Structures are given as C-alpha cells and as structure tokens.
Amino acid sequence: MLRAAETGEPQFVSRHGTDVAVVVDIATYQRLSGTGVDLKEVLLGGPRWDELDLEIVRSREFPREVDLGPDEVGPGGR
C-alpha cells in the first residue's frame, strides 16, 4: 500500500465496504494541505529590493493641512 502511494496512486481504505480514508504520498498531502512551505520561505523567496532596478521618487512637499474642527489640538498640545 505504501509503495503504491509513493508512486502517486492514492490508496483507499475502507471499513465494512465504505471508504473512510485515503493514503497518498507526502508531496500530495503537503500540496493539498498547504504545509509544504513555511512563512519564512515565502518571505525570503520574494524579490530582493537591492537587485531590482527601481527608481522611487517621493514628494518633498509638506503634507496638506487638515481641519479637525473646534477641538483641534495645536502644536503645543493640550
């Protein structure tokens, strides 16, 4: 049963003629359950910022003024 599952053939297990379980190879199980990759691998597998040819341009202007109403807290606080 295990050799057949290792070669990619799912093996059905039955009890009293009713299928109750299936034995699959570990790669299939990990793919189906999502346990094949951990968060660290996903995060480290992304693009490296130092290798990308990106030009990031940011505005040097001050942010706009926002009217918070009569209870506005000024630069000195309350």
Secondary structure by P-SEA (a helix, b strand, c coil): caaaaaacbbbbbbcccccccccccaaaaaaaacccccaaaaaaacccccccbbbbbbbccccccccccccccccccc
